[in-house]
């Protein structure tokens, strides 16, 4: 169970706005996170990962990761979550295989991930030589390489065509169940995860 009860002030085009999240994410469930641009969807993921600090509140995933009142704040390395960044955040000097090997020494697991992402033939290529969709798939595979119990995904399918997206989502759904991972997926497309998400969190309202 991930418990998030936090507040965070966000800078918006019309001044400061207050992001308030009070939500429990059930173990092994896939939660779709939607809402207008600038509402704080990415900020929520970063707070859970330890990349951004809330102004107040508590984040708990078994252990207390963040407690503003008690001055508890686990660094990202201790939280060990998988994170798929919206801008991919790939290392330009690393090949596809090296990205995965950086996170895991399990060669069989790496080979399986490469096959899942249809990147086996590109294993020795660096990001510069990959298409946008291939880079996005690599970002997903890298996040999975550590076999995370918690996986945070920020617009992970935006660069994929419909056919690739459909096949990849189906394969990922099976893998999530195998890993028993709790998955939070930010998506601008409210219909993208129909049929696979177990829960939904809507942040902010359209104005």
N, C-alpha and C positions, 0 to 999 in steps of 0.2 A: 504494500500500500504506500503510495506517495501522498503525503498530506501537504498542501500548499495553502497557507493563510498569510498573505503578505500584502503590503502596499508599496507603491513606487511612484514617485512623481516623474512624469514624462514631458519632454518638450514637444509641443505640437505647434502647428502653424498659427493657431489662435491663442498661444500662450501655454502655460503649464496645465496638464491634466493629471488626474490621480488614477493610477491603475490599481484596482483592488481585486484580488483573486482569493477566493475561499473555495477550495475544491479538493476532493479526494479522488485519486486515480487508482482503480482496482488492479491488483496484480494480474499480469497476463492479458490485460485488455488493451485494445487499440482505441485511442481517443482522437477524434478529429477536432482541431482548433480552428475556428473561423472568426471573421470580423473584418471591419474596414481597415484600410491602410492606416498605419500609425496608431492603432488601438493598443498595441503592446503585446502582440502575439509572439514575436521574436524575443522580446524582452523577457517574457515568461520562461521560454526555453532556456535563455541565458542565465536567469536566476536559479533555475533548478540545477543547471550544470555548474554553477559557481563562477560563471564568467562575468556576471553583473550582480551587485548586491542589492537586495531590497532595502527600502528605508526602514521598514519595521516588519515584524511578524516572525513566522516559523516555517521552515521547510524540513520535512521529515520523511525519510525512506528507510524504515527500520530504525536506524539511528537518526538523531537530530543532526542535520547537516548545517542548518542555519537557525540561530535564535538571536534576534537583535537584543533582547533584554539581558540574556546571559552571555552575550559576546562570543557565541559559538559560530564559527564560519569555516567549514571544511573547504580546503582548496579543491580545484577540479580534479587533480590527480587522485584524491581520496574518494571522490564520488564515483569515478569509473563509469561514467555514462557514455554511450555512443552518441555522437552529435553529427548530423548532416547539415552543414551550413548552406544557406541560400546561395552564397557566392562560391561554394565548393571548398575554398581554402586549401587547395592542393599545393604540394611542394613542387616547384618547377624543375628542380634538379633531380627528382626521383622518378623512376619508372613506375608503371602501374603495379608491378609485382613488389617493388620496394616499398610503395605506400602500404601495402598489406603486411609485408614482412616486418615493417616498423612496429606494427601493432600486435603481431602474432608470429610465433616460431613454428606453428603447426602447418607444415607444408600441404598436408592433405586438405585441411580446412581452407587454406588459401586457394588451392586448385579448385575446390568446390565453389568458392565465392566467385572466382574468375569465370567459371562456367555459368553460374547463375546470372551474372551480369553481362554475359556474352562478350567478355573481354580477354578470353584466353589468347586469341591471336594478336592482341595488342599488349601483352604482358610486359614486353621490353620497350614499350613506347613511353615517352614523357608527355605530360599534359599538353604541351604546345602542339603536339601532333595528333591530338584527339579532338573529335567534334565536341560541341557543347553537350550533346546527349551522352556521349561516352564519358566525359568528365563528370557529369552528374551521377552516372552509374558508379564510377570509381569512388566518388564521395560517399555514396551509400555503402559500398562494399567495405571501405576503410572503417566506417563507423561500426559495421558488423564484425570486423576482424577480431575485436576483443571479446566477442560473444557477450554483449552487454545484457544485463538484466533490465536496464532502462535505456530506451532508445528515443532520442529527440530528433525530429526531422523537420527542417524548415523549408517548405515548398520543394520537396524532394523529386517531384515528377514534372516540373514546369517545362523542362527542355526536351521531353520525350514525346514522340509521336504516339498516336492512340494505340497502335498495334503493340509497340514496345512497352508502353505503359501498362496495358492490360495484362500482358504476359508476366512482366516483372512484378506487378502488384500481387498476382496470384501466387507466384513463387515466394515472394516475401512473406505473404500471409502464412504459408506453411512453415517457413523458417522461424517466424516469430513464435508460433505455437511450439515448435521444437525447443527453442531457447527459453520458452516461458517468459518472454520479455514483455515488459510494460512499455507501450509505444505511444508517444504523443506526436501527432503529425499536424503541422500548420499547413493549411491549404487555402488558396484563394478560390478554388473551385468547389462549391458546396456539394456537388454531385460526384466528385472524383473518387470518394471512398465509400460510396453507397454499397452496402452488401458486405463490407469487411470491418467497418468501424463498430465498436460496441457502445461507444458513448460520444458525446459531443460537448464542447465548451465554446460558447460564443462570447467573444470579448468586445465590448463597446457596441455602439449602435450606429447605423448609418444616419447622417444628418443632412 
